[in-house]
Amino acid sequence: MLRFLREKGNSWLLKGLLGFVALTFVTWGGFSMNQNQVVSGGRVAAWVNETPITIREFESRYFQQSESMRRQLGAAFTPELERQLNLRRVTFNQLVQEKLQLEEAKRLGIEISDGEVAFRIQETPAFQVGGQFDQARYKGVLDQNRLKPRRYEELQRRTLATSRLRQYIGLGASINNNEIDAAYRWENEKIRVDILPVRPELLTADIFIKPEEIKAYYEKNKKAFRLGERRKAQWWYLPYEAVSKDYSFKDEELKTHYGQTLSRYKQKESAAVSQIIIKVAPDEKKEVFDKAKSKLLDVLKKIVEGESFADLAKANSEGPAASKGGELGTFERGQMLPEIEKVVFSLKEGEVSEPIQTSFGVHLIRVGKRLEAATLSFDKVRAKVEASLSDKRARVDAKEKLRLVRYNFEDKKPGTPPAGLRKGETGYFELKSAPASVPEGDVFLSLISPLSKKGGLSSEKTGNKGMMFVHLIDVKPSEEAAFKDVKEQVRQRVMNERSAQSADKKSGVWLDELKKGTRNFDDLGKELNVKVSSSKAFSRGSAPASILQNAGAVEGLFKLKKGEFARIRSGGAISLVRVSETSTVDMSKLGEQQNTLRKKLIGQRRNLLFSRRLDILRKAAKVRLEEGFSL
């Protein structure tokens, strides 16, 4: 079957597929695509029991990881951040875990047949045409991504083995009814609280810091005020508009470009939508929804009798667009709630729907102007086509012009700069952010970051509005900052620490007074000039942001009675909290959610069992590095 796939079976499709496979790499599954080379030879970097990790395998994975992070973080992914993340160690640990999974699957006798691999490949949409596996598509997609069928098939075999291993280990997972009841209560119990933030910056009036204390703090914490590596650079920037200002195009050129970019001018089906909404929480009883529907049916009757939808929306809608007559704007398919979208595209212009129930409440929907899916004619989009062709040509021309500037700079020739060229020189800066004077700072940082030696010169890079290249003039290594240069920064750090200590101490005293009844919660807020906020009803998983980070403290709130107090430290902030409302859990819906909860809990238990097994394997494994290889 696999031979048939190879002999008888567009890049972006495979990228999506391999993106999924890459995800399984990070979350325990999958294996390196270079492992065949490990078996057949190559310099070994390390051993996991008796299984080798080659240097080529490690460096390839390390490169993939760093490039992935560079794409995600852009200029923020600096060499310093890479060292802080210890990316080489992280990459190595991932490879170790993958080897251990392979060994464990083999020990348990888990084998994947050729037929299973073939079926997985045949069912992959990236390799299908019209819903059927297509051999030409299969080979073409792999060729475009420099993958051999045999290597890709082996990757799929290992991915299936990993999945089978996870399933096997998860067979030991079980959940009883008591655990389901507890989970239901945990998810559905809700409370309301009043929150009084204790702000350290408002407690500085009685704090005095002596000059010698500032100096002593600096001496003790010099590393905290250390200057990072700083660079000085030149930059050259050529805006596209400077290149394209004299362009003119013939109709034939524009029409050719229109044909080449036709997909840009496809008009999607859309409709202008207005609504009247009665808000109802999704967990409310049926009677509440029925009442809202009844009210909207009365409104609908008035619309049918000729009253204005906009006027009725202003009078009855509870949505933010009520003041605008309920107008929400124009929407394409896929931009609305499914329940709303289905109705919107079934109505004609000017028609109003029956009441529609969603997770936000009950709605009446009116459809305004509708546009059918179509391709806009050349005449209608001529200006856009001209702008698109101008931008395309300007990018090519700007690169050529800027390349000549770079060549002249390298050869120390004066040359004649192109019209509109901008250039400049920075002072010393850290890679955390680009100097304000530099255009398109993200492009500048992406060019200067890889340069490490004085005199380094980048190539040209395309930005959103222009083309750029840079020259590294100088690099200053990280060094201690002189006290005089950071004195105010040190003083502020000391003040922050002292005020935080004061907030911690005073909030503890206030909490005791609140519990004893000798201090009033609301009066304390006025005394501190701080607004007391009242939360909506929330569950353990949806607590207000100001306290959410401290899960243990949030859990503690659910054990308090109405009117009782607590202090919560969350993300460095301190809040005094008063429970304003407690609620009992409506157990009548447990039956409806029981199967869903069971599946969820079983999945969590299986993941836990799998993680524990891998921890055991890792602790028992003999991992050794070859001489000359280091992390």
Buried (B, 14 or more C-beta within 10 A) or exposed (E): BBEEBBEEBEEEBBBEBBEEBBEBBEEBBBBBBBBBBBEEEBEBBBBBBEBBBBBBBBBBBBEBBBEBBBEEEEBBBBEBBBEEBEBBEEBBBBBBBBBBBBBBBEEEEBEBEEEBBBBBBBEBEBBBEEEEBBBEBBBBBBEBBEBEBEBBBBBBBBBBBBBBBBEBBBEEBEBEEEBBBEBBBBBBBBBBBBBBBBBBEEBBEEEEBEEEBBEEBBEEEBEEBEBBBBBBBBBBBBBBBBBBEEEEBEEEBBBBBBEEBEEEBEBEEBBBBBBBBBEBEEEEEEEBBEBBBEBBEEBBEBBEEEEEBBEBBBEBBEBEBBEBBBBBEBBBEEEBBEBBBEBBBEBEEEEBBEBBBBEBBBBBBBBBEBEEEEEBEBEEBBEBBBEBBBBBBBBEBBBEBBBBBBEBBEEEEEEEBBEBBBBEEBEBBBBEEBBEEBBBBBBBBBBBBEBEEEEBBBEBBBBEEBBBBBBBBEBEEEEEBEBEEBBEEBBEBBBEEBBBEBBBEBBEEBBEBBEEEEBEBEEBBEEBEBEBBEBEBBBBEEBBEBBBBBEEBBEEBBEBEEEBBBBBBBEEBBBBBBBBBBEEBEEEEBEEBBEEBBEBBBEEBBBEBBEEBBEEBBEEBEBEBBEEBEB
